[in-house]
Amino acid sequence: MAHVDQDQIEGIYQPKDAVGAAIKATGVTSLAGLFVSTIQNTLTKQNVGAFSVFTRTGGTIAVFAAMGGSYEFFKCASANLREKDDAYNSSIGGFVAGSMLGLRFRSAPSVLGYGSALAIILGAFTYTGGHLMGYSRDPNVDEVSRKEYLRKNRRRPIEETVHQLGEGRGVSAPGYAERRAERIREAYGIDVTKAPISGVGQPGSREAQATS
């Protein structure tokens, strides 16, 4: 029996249920269309009834349903025929969905224009990752471990920080007390026997025990 690697199994395309996906998408977009149609019916100036959502502005529901169902069906059908799941499938589905919107205006330029525009937008969106909130994180990586790695990866040596900022203002390297005492001795001729790191210890302070 031939051995099959895990990489080869993951590389095999898994067919999608185009009809099932289209039915789900049609239901979702129909509800969205019903919501928009309700708003349109509310904003009308005439005195209309509740059923005007379907009789007066029901075309909005039909357009939304046709766009969602056609997009998902042609996207999955294209992926099954090409055996590839990439941005081209979204572009094909977007073109058909945009054409459904263009049919409402009953002109060929509208069909081609809306179809091409939606194909470009959805194709580019899928090509760039298909996420509005940035890249998707690996679910197999623990969040605490990831943050610890980022913190260690961006940690800089204290020597480099001191070299760029200098000592003082809360930044100090090992041996800071001795170097501070030496600077005081050279500047003021005072031999500091105890130099606190808190910044006190200047000439005349009570904390600094100094002898001239």
C-alpha positions as CSV (number, residue, x, y, z in Angstrom):
1,M,0.0,0.0,0.0
2,A,1.5,3.4,-1.0
3,H,2.2,5.9,1.7
4,V,0.6,9.3,1.4
5,D,2.2,12.3,3.0
6,Q,0.1,14.7,5.1
7,D,1.2,17.5,2.8
8,Q,-0.3,15.7,-0.2
9,I,-3.5,15.1,1.7
10,E,-3.8,18.8,2.5
11,G,-3.0,19.8,-1.0
12,I,-6.0,17.8,-2.5
13,Y,-8.9,20.0,-3.3
14,Q,-12.1,19.3,-1.4
15,P,-15.3,19.8,-3.5
16,K,-17.9,22.2,-2.2
17,D,-21.6,22.0,-2.1
18,A,-22.6,24.8,-4.5
19,V,-26.3,24.3,-4.1
20,G,-26.3,24.2,-0.4
21,A,-24.1,27.2,-0.1
22,A,-26.3,29.1,-2.6
23,I,-29.4,28.3,-0.5
24,K,-27.8,29.5,2.7
25,A,-26.5,32.7,1.0
26,T,-29.9,33.3,-0.5
27,G,-31.6,33.1,2.9
28,V,-29.1,35.5,4.5
29,T,-29.2,38.1,1.7
30,S,-33.0,37.8,1.5
31,L,-33.2,38.9,5.2
32,A,-30.9,41.8,4.4
33,G,-33.0,42.8,1.5
34,L,-36.1,42.6,3.6
35,F,-34.5,44.9,6.1
36,V,-33.6,47.4,3.4
37,S,-37.1,47.1,1.8
38,T,-38.6,47.9,5.2
39,I,-36.6,51.1,5.5
40,Q,-37.6,52.1,2.0
41,N,-41.2,51.4,2.8
42,T,-41.0,53.5,6.0
43,L,-39.5,56.5,4.2
44,T,-42.2,56.7,1.5
45,K,-44.4,59.8,1.7
46,Q,-47.6,58.0,0.8
47,N,-49.8,56.2,3.3
48,V,-48.9,52.6,2.6
49,G,-49.6,49.4,4.5
50,A,-47.2,46.8,5.9
51,F,-47.6,44.6,2.9
52,S,-46.0,47.3,0.7
53,V,-42.7,45.8,1.9
54,F,-43.4,43.0,-0.6
55,T,-45.7,44.7,-3.1
56,R,-44.1,48.1,-3.5
57,T,-40.4,47.7,-2.6
58,G,-40.3,43.9,-2.9
59,G,-37.9,44.2,-5.9
60,T,-35.1,45.1,-3.4
61,I,-35.6,41.7,-1.6
62,A,-35.4,39.9,-5.0
63,V,-32.2,41.7,-6.0
64,F,-30.5,40.9,-2.7
65,A,-31.6,37.3,-2.9
66,A,-30.4,36.9,-6.5
67,M,-27.1,38.6,-5.8
68,G,-26.3,36.4,-2.7
69,G,-27.4,33.1,-4.2
70,S,-25.7,33.7,-7.6
71,Y,-22.5,34.8,-6.0
72,E,-22.2,31.8,-3.8
73,F,-23.3,29.3,-6.4
74,F,-20.9,30.5,-9.1
75,K,-18.1,30.9,-6.7
76,C,-18.4,27.3,-5.5
77,A,-19.1,25.9,-9.0
78,S,-16.0,27.7,-10.4
79,A,-13.9,26.3,-7.6
80,N,-15.2,22.8,-8.2
81,L,-14.5,23.0,-12.0
82,R,-11.1,24.6,-11.6
83,E,-10.2,22.5,-8.5
84,K,-8.7,25.7,-7.0
85,D,-9.8,27.9,-4.2
86,D,-8.4,31.4,-5.1
87,A,-9.5,34.9,-5.9
88,Y,-10.6,34.1,-9.4
89,N,-13.6,32.2,-8.0
90,S,-14.7,35.3,-6.1
91,S,-14.3,37.4,-9.2
92,I,-16.5,35.1,-11.2
93,G,-19.1,35.0,-8.5
94,G,-18.9,38.8,-8.1
95,F,-19.4,39.4,-11.8
96,V,-22.6,37.3,-11.9
97,A,-23.9,39.0,-8.7
98,G,-23.1,42.4,-10.0
99,S,-24.9,41.5,-13.3
100,M,-28.0,40.7,-11.2
101,L,-27.9,44.2,-9.8
102,G,-27.4,45.6,-13.3
103,L,-30.4,43.8,-14.7
104,R,-32.6,46.0,-12.5
105,F,-31.7,49.0,-14.8
106,R,-32.5,47.0,-18.0
107,S,-29.4,48.0,-19.9
108,A,-26.3,46.2,-21.1
109,P,-23.9,48.8,-19.9
110,S,-25.3,48.6,-16.4
111,V,-25.0,44.8,-16.4
112,L,-21.4,44.9,-17.6
113,G,-20.5,47.8,-15.4
114,Y,-21.9,46.5,-12.1
115,G,-20.6,43.1,-12.9
116,S,-17.1,44.2,-13.6
117,A,-17.0,46.5,-10.6
118,L,-18.2,43.9,-8.1
119,A,-15.8,41.3,-9.7
120,I,-12.8,43.6,-9.1
121,I,-13.8,44.5,-5.6
122,L,-14.5,40.9,-4.4
123,G,-11.5,39.5,-6.2
124,A,-9.2,42.1,-4.6
125,F,-10.7,41.5,-1.2
126,T,-10.2,37.8,-1.4
127,Y,-6.7,38.2,-2.9
128,T,-5.6,40.4,0.1
129,G,-6.8,37.9,2.7
130,G,-10.5,38.3,2.9
131,H,-10.4,39.8,6.4
132,L,-11.5,43.3,7.5
133,M,-9.8,42.9,10.8
134,G,-6.3,42.1,9.5
135,Y,-4.6,38.8,9.2
136,S,-6.0,35.7,10.9
137,R,-3.9,34.3,13.7
138,D,-2.9,30.6,14.0
139,P,-5.5,28.9,16.2
140,N,-2.9,26.3,17.2
141,V,-0.6,28.9,18.9
142,D,-1.3,29.9,22.5
143,E,-2.0,33.6,22.9
144,V,0.1,34.0,26.0
145,S,3.1,32.2,24.3
146,R,2.7,34.4,21.3
147,K,2.8,37.6,23.3
148,E,5.8,36.4,25.3
149,Y,7.6,35.7,22.1
150,L,6.8,39.1,20.7
151,R,7.9,40.8,24.0
152,K,11.2,38.9,23.9
153,N,11.7,39.5,20.2
154,R,11.4,43.3,20.7
155,R,13.5,43.5,23.9
156,R,16.6,45.6,23.5
157,P,19.8,45.2,25.6
158,I,20.3,47.8,28.4
159,E,23.7,48.7,27.0
160,E,22.1,49.8,23.7
161,T,19.5,51.8,25.5
162,V,22.0,53.6,27.7
163,H,24.3,54.2,24.7
164,Q,21.5,56.0,22.8
165,L,19.7,57.8,25.7
166,G,22.4,58.2,28.3
167,E,22.0,57.4,32.0
168,G,19.6,59.2,34.3
169,R,15.9,59.9,34.1
170,G,15.2,56.4,35.3
171,V,17.6,54.7,32.9
172,S,20.7,53.2,34.5
173,A,23.1,50.4,33.7
174,P,25.0,48.2,36.2
175,G,27.6,50.2,38.1
176,Y,25.7,53.4,37.8
177,A,26.2,54.4,41.5
178,E,30.0,54.1,41.2
179,R,30.1,56.1,38.0
180,R,27.9,58.8,39.5
181,A,30.1,59.1,42.5
182,E,33.1,59.4,40.3
183,R,31.5,62.2,38.2
184,I,30.6,64.1,41.4
185,R,34.2,63.8,42.7
186,E,35.6,65.1,39.4
187,A,33.1,67.9,39.1
188,Y,32.9,69.2,42.7
189,G,35.9,67.6,44.3
190,I,33.6,65.7,46.8
191,D,34.3,62.1,47.7
192,V,30.8,60.6,47.9
193,T,30.8,57.6,50.3
194,K,27.2,56.6,49.4
195,A,25.4,57.6,46.2
196,P,21.7,56.7,46.1
197,I,20.2,55.9,42.6
198,S,17.1,58.1,43.4
199,G,19.0,61.2,42.2
200,V,19.6,62.7,45.6
201,G,23.1,63.0,47.0
202,Q,23.9,66.4,45.4
203,P,26.2,68.7,47.4
204,G,24.4,70.0,50.5
205,S,21.8,67.2,50.6
206,R,21.2,65.3,53.9
207,E,21.2,61.9,52.3
208,A,24.7,62.2,50.8
209,Q,27.4,61.6,53.3
210,A,30.3,63.5,51.7
211,T,33.7,64.6,52.9
212,S,35.7,67.2,51.0
